[in-house]
Amino acid sequence: MLDFQEIKRDADALGLSYRSDIKPETLLKRIQNHTPAPDLKVVEVVSDSVLTFKNTSKRNIFTSNGRCSPNDTVVLTEVESLTHKGLELC
């Protein structure tokens, strides 16, 4: 049988809250019934479609389609556009 301090440490590690006068059996049952929240990952769906982007920065951007001067437009895939800062979808 686990000692009560170990049970409390386990509950703390799981982020469970409990009152100071909780019984060891009750806390142990809460630990056993605890199901952690699933790790959610945000995934952005990016397409390979070709789009026109405008260089909104004050510097040249060098892409696979050549140099894009400030305020100029360039045609890129959405995936490639994510690798360059200062591009805005037209």
C-alpha positions as CSV (number, residue, x, y, z in Angstrom):
1,M,0.0,0.0,0.0
2,L,1.2,3.5,-0.9
3,D,1.9,5.9,1.9
4,F,-0.4,9.0,2.0
5,Q,2.3,11.4,1.2
6,E,3.1,9.5,-2.0
7,I,-0.6,9.5,-3.0
8,K,-0.6,13.3,-2.5
9,R,2.5,13.7,-4.6
10,D,0.9,11.7,-7.4
11,A,-2.2,13.8,-7.2
12,D,-0.1,17.0,-7.3
13,A,1.8,15.7,-10.3
14,L,-1.5,15.1,-12.1
15,G,-2.8,18.6,-11.2
16,L,-5.6,17.3,-9.1
17,S,-7.0,19.6,-6.4
18,Y,-8.1,18.2,-3.1
19,R,-9.0,19.3,0.4
20,S,-6.5,18.9,3.2
21,D,-8.9,16.6,5.1
22,I,-9.4,14.1,2.2
23,K,-9.1,10.4,3.0
24,P,-6.3,8.4,1.3
25,E,-8.8,6.0,-0.2
26,T,-10.8,8.9,-1.8
27,L,-7.7,10.5,-3.2
28,L,-6.4,7.2,-4.6
29,K,-9.8,6.6,-6.3
30,R,-9.7,10.1,-7.9
31,I,-6.1,9.4,-9.1
32,Q,-7.2,6.1,-10.6
33,N,-10.2,7.6,-12.3
34,H,-8.3,10.6,-13.7
35,T,-8.0,10.6,-17.4
36,P,-5.6,13.2,-18.7
37,A,-6.7,15.5,-21.4
38,P,-5.5,14.5,-24.8
39,D,-2.6,16.6,-26.3
40,L,-4.2,18.6,-29.0
41,K,-2.0,19.7,-31.8
42,V,-3.1,22.6,-34.1
43,V,-2.4,21.6,-37.7
44,E,-2.8,24.2,-40.4
45,V,-3.9,22.8,-43.7
46,V,-1.8,24.2,-46.5
47,S,-2.6,23.7,-50.1
48,D,-0.2,23.5,-53.0
49,S,-2.2,25.9,-55.0
50,V,-0.4,28.8,-56.8
51,L,-1.3,32.2,-55.5
52,T,-0.2,35.8,-56.0
53,F,1.5,37.5,-53.1
54,K,2.6,41.1,-52.6
55,N,5.9,42.0,-50.9
56,T,4.9,44.3,-48.1
57,S,8.4,44.6,-46.6
58,K,10.9,47.3,-47.4
59,R,13.5,44.7,-48.7
60,N,13.9,42.4,-51.6
61,I,12.6,38.9,-51.1
62,F,14.4,36.1,-53.1
63,T,12.1,33.3,-54.1
64,S,12.2,30.3,-56.5
65,N,10.6,32.6,-59.1
66,G,13.3,35.3,-58.7
67,R,13.6,38.5,-56.8
68,C,10.5,40.3,-55.6
69,S,11.1,44.0,-54.9
70,P,9.1,45.9,-52.2
71,N,5.5,46.5,-53.3
72,D,5.9,44.1,-56.2
73,T,4.0,40.8,-56.7
74,V,5.2,37.3,-57.1
75,V,3.4,34.0,-57.9
76,L,4.2,31.2,-55.4
77,T,2.7,28.2,-53.8
78,E,1.2,28.7,-50.4
79,V,3.8,26.4,-48.9
80,E,6.7,28.4,-50.3
81,S,5.1,31.7,-49.2
82,L,5.3,30.5,-45.6
83,T,9.1,30.5,-45.8
84,H,9.3,34.2,-46.6
85,K,8.4,37.1,-44.2
86,G,6.7,40.1,-45.6
87,L,4.5,38.5,-48.2
88,E,0.8,39.2,-48.2
89,L,-1.9,37.4,-50.2
90,C,-3.3,39.6,-53.0
